[in-house]
Amino acid sequence: MKFKDWDLNLKIRLGGEAATNLLFWTFYPFLSIYFAESFGKSWAGLLLVFSQILSVFANLIGGYCADRFGRKRMMVIATAGQSFGYGLFALAATPWIDWPAASFAGFSISSLFGAIYWPASQAMVADVVPEKEQSHVFAIFYTSTNMAVVLGPLIGTQLYVNYPFAVLGAAAVVCALISIVLGHMLTETRPRGKEAVSSASVSWRGAVWNQLRQYRIIASDRVFLMYITGGILVAQTFMQLDLLFPVYLEDTIRSVAFLNWQLTGEGLFGIIVSENGLMVVLFTVLVTRIMNGLRDRYAFIGGSLIFAAGIYLFSQASGFWGFFAVMAVFTLAELMTAGLQQTFIARLAPEHMRGQYYAAASLRYTIGRTIAPLSIPLGEWIGYKPTFLALAVLAVLSAVVYNQMFNWHEQPARSTS
C-alpha cells in the first residue's frame, strides 16, 4: 500500500504524531533525573509507579470511549488534554515558579491523555486499512516513532537540559495546534454496524470489567502463563532505559570524553538513547530475519540472557565507548524477539480466542511498566551495582521461565481453552 493511497486521516495523523513524538522524546528521557532531583529517588520511583497506574486505567477505558464517542472525538480530546498537561508542566518548571509537584501533575495528565489517545489511534487504522495492509501501515508509524527516539534525545541534550520551559511550552503549543487540525480535518471512522452499537451500549465500568475478565485465560493455559511471567521479568531490564539508566549516569558520570567534546552524564545518556533508537530503525528487519531462521526457544532464551549481560555490564562500563558498546548489546537483546512475539502469540492462541490472547499479552508491559520505576529508590537503598545485578538476575530468571514454557509448549499434546 503506497503512501499516496493512504486515507487522508492517516496522513494527517502521521505528521501530527511525528511532531509530538519528536518533542516528547526531547524531554522524556530526562524526566527521571528531574523527578529524582526534585523529590528524591525514593519518592520519584513511587510517583512514577502511580503515574503508570493512572495510564493503565486510562488505557483500559480508552477503547470503550473510542467505540462509544468515536475515534476522532477521543483523539481531539486527548491531544487537547496533552496540551494542557504539557502547559502545566512548562509553567511549573519555570525558574520563577519551580513547583515540582505541579510538574508531576502536568506530566501525569499528559500521560493519562496519551493513554486515552492510543486505542482510538489504533482503531482508526483498523477502520480504514484493509487487514492485509495493516501491518505495513503500523510499521510506518513504528518507524516514525523510532526516528523520534533517535533525534529527540540528541536535541534534548542541547535544548531541554538548558531550556526546559521552552521545550515543554513548544510541546503544549504543538499539541494544541494538532488538536485543532484533527478537529477540522479528520473524518469519523467508527463503524456503524451492530457490533459497534453493542460495544457502545456497555457502561465504562462494564468495559473495564470485560477486559479484566479476558485476563482469566492466563490461569487456564500454563504455557501462556509462563509467557506472561517471563515477559514481566525481562521487562524490568529493558524498561530501565528511561528510568534507572539516566539517573545512574547523572549521579556517576561527571565528564566523559567523546571526540573533542566533554559530555556530562545527561549528554552521554542522550547519545546512547539515540544509538538505541537508530539501531532499532536500521536492524529490526535484519535481526528478525536471522531470528526467524532459529527456533523460538533460542531467540527468547538468548534475548533474556543477553539482556542480563547488557544490564550488568552497564554498571561496569566506563568511558564513552564502553557505554556505547554495552548499549549495542542491550539493543541486540531487544531486537531478538521484537518481530517474533506477536507471531508466537498467534501460534499459541486458539483461533477463536486470538483477540483475548493479544489483549491479555499486554499484561507483560502493563505490570512490567508499573513495577519498573521501583528500581530508582532501590538504587538509593542498596546501591546502583547491586540493583543492576538484581535486574540481571531477573532477566536470567526470565530465561529459566521461557525454557520451561517451551518444554511444555513442545509437548506432543497440549490442551487449550
Secondary structure as UniProt FT lines:
FT   HELIX           3..5
FT   HELIX           8..27
FT   HELIX           28..30
FT   HELIX           31..39
FT   HELIX           41..69
FT   HELIX           71..92
FT   TURN            95..97
FT   HELIX           100..128
FT   HELIX           131..158
FT   TURN            159..162
FT   HELIX           164..185
FT   HELIX           194..200
FT   HELIX           204..214
FT   TURN            215..216
FT   HELIX           217..220
FT   HELIX           222..238
FT   HELIX           239..242
FT   HELIX           244..252
FT   STRAND          256..258
FT   TURN            259..260
FT   STRAND          261..263
FT   HELIX           265..292
FT   HELIX           296..316
FT   HELIX           320..338
FT   TURN            339..340
FT   HELIX           341..348
FT   HELIX           351..353
FT   HELIX           354..361
FT   HELIX           363..371
FT   HELIX           372..374
FT   HELIX           375..382
FT   HELIX           384..409
//
